[in-house]
Amino acid sequence: MPPEKSRRVKRALSVEGNREIPRTEVSMSLDDCFRLHIQAKDTHALRAAVNSYIRWLSLALDVEEVIDNGS
């Protein structure tokens, strides 16, 4: 993913990342690539957090595609 697109995706996920997902801690970084670190107290919390971030990431990438392609 190009660096500018990675920055936009990270910014979009940061808005959602400010929500609290019970029993989890989430951090994001953008160095040479976008990294998402999820730490959870149990597998149920981990699954919920991973599923949420996958949906948000998918949505952000879909929006980027519409912006890039115009449809």
ABEGO torsion letter per residue (X at the ends): XBAAAAAAAAAAAAAAAABBBBGBBBBBBBBABBBBBBBBABAAAAAAAAAAAAAAAAAAAAAAAAAAAGX
